Amino acid sequence: MRAYRSHDVCGIFGHGKDKSSVKTFADTLDPDVFVIKEEENRVLHEDLTRAVSTRTSRPLFDDYVRQS
């Protein structure tokens, strides 16, 4: 049986003055920054939607209210 490893694929988009400046920027990126920013984003969304949080017998409805 073959062992498989999981990998995270992160992407970033934008523009740069030229290929050299984009490469210089890309070389400075730390993959851990993506993990940190993902957590910051999750916390921000929870904070923003907490005011409309609903608890009913319908979890799907509760999620709908929170995202709307």
trRosetta pair geometry for C-beta under 8 A, 3 or more apart (Angstrom, degrees):
i j d omega theta_ij theta_ji phi_ij phi_ji
8 31 7.5 130 81 -175 118 119
8 34 7.5 170 136 102 134 136
8 35 7.9 62 117 -73 174 95
10 31 6.4 160 19 -139 144 81
10 34 4.3 -63 -126 -115 150 167
12 29 7.3 -152 -1 -108 152 152
16 19 7.6 117 85 -90 124 17
16 21 4.4 -173 174 93 120 103
16 22 3.8 -170 26 -65 154 84
16 25 6.5 -154 -96 9 136 137
17 21 4.6 56 45 20 97 154
18 21 5.4 94 52 10 68 98
18 22 7.3 -130 101 -3 36 91
19 22 5.6 -58 -149 39 35 112
19 23 6.1 35 154 -20 69 106
20 23 5.8 -53 -147 36 29 110
20 24 6.4 32 153 -21 63 105
21 24 5.5 -48 -146 35 34 115
21 25 6.4 35 153 -18 64 104
22 25 5.8 -56 -151 38 31 110
22 26 6.2 31 152 -20 66 108
23 26 5.6 -54 -142 38 31 112
23 27 6.3 35 157 -23 65 105
24 27 5.9 -55 -151 32 27 112
24 28 7.0 23 152 -18 59 106
25 28 6.0 -64 -160 32 34 109
25 29 7.3 46 147 -38 65 95
26 29 5.8 -38 -160 4 41 117
29 33 6.6 -111 -164 37 74 134
30 33 4.9 104 71 -19 85 100
31 34 5.9 -42 -169 21 52 113
31 35 7.3 48 141 -14 70 100
32 35 5.4 -51 -157 35 49 114
32 36 6.3 49 147 -20 74 103
33 36 5.6 -55 -148 38 35 112
33 37 6.1 32 155 -17 68 108
34 37 5.9 -55 -142 40 29 108
34 38 6.2 35 155 -25 63 106
35 38 5.7 -51 -148 31 28 114
35 39 6.7 26 154 -15 61 105
36 39 6.0 -60 -156 37 31 108
36 40 6.4 31 149 -18 66 107
37 40 5.4 -50 -144 37 36 114
37 41 6.2 40 154 -22 66 105
38 41 5.7 -54 -151 35 29 114
38 42 6.5 32 151 -21 63 104
39 42 5.6 -50 -147 33 34 113
39 43 6.4 32 155 -16 65 105
40 43 5.9 -57 -149 38 30 110
40 44 6.2 33 153 -22 65 108
41 44 5.6 -54 -146 35 30 114
41 45 6.4 28 157 -16 64 105
42 45 6.0 -58 -152 37 28 108
42 46 6.4 27 153 -18 64 107
43 46 5.7 -55 -149 37 31 112
43 47 6.3 32 154 -20 65 106
44 47 5.8 -56 -149 36 30 111
44 48 6.3 24 156 -16 65 109
45 48 5.8 -57 -143 39 31 109
45 49 6.0 6 166 0 67 115
46 49 6.4 -72 -140 49 24 94
46 50 6.2 49 158 -56 63 95
47 50 5.9 -33 -148 -7 26 118
48 51 7.9 -58 166 13 35 100
49 52 5.9 -66 -167 50 66 96
49 53 6.6 98 135 -62 79 79
49 66 4.7 70 168 -169 132 83
49 67 7.3 -6 -122 -79 147 33
50 53 5.4 -22 -156 -22 41 120
52 65 5.8 -148 149 151 104 93
52 66 6.1 163 96 -108 97 48
52 68 7.8 -115 137 68 154 79
53 62 7.6 24 -169 -170 62 96
53 65 7.8 118 -138 104 19 112
53 66 6.0 31 -104 -96 58 106
54 61 7.2 -68 99 123 132 89
54 62 4.9 -149 84 -125 85 74
54 65 4.6 24 14 74 131 156
54 66 7.1 -141 22 -49 83 82
55 62 6.1 34 -103 -113 35 136
56 59 8.0 -157 70 -59 74 32
56 61 5.7 -27 57 80 135 125
56 62 5.8 -171 30 -61 85 96
58 61 3.8 47 106 13 119 115
58 62 6.6 163 95 -17 64 82
59 62 5.3 -51 -146 35 37 116
59 63 6.4 37 156 -18 68 102
60 63 5.9 -53 -151 36 31 110
60 64 6.4 35 149 -22 63 106
61 64 5.4 -53 -148 34 34 115
61 65 6.4 34 155 -20 67 102
62 65 6.0 -52 -150 34 29 109
62 66 6.5 26 153 -17 62 109
63 66 5.7 -58 -148 38 32 112
63 67 6.3 20 159 -12 68 109
64 67 6.2 -65 -147 40 27 101
64 68 6.2 24 159 -25 65 113
65 68 6.0 -60 -143 31 27 109
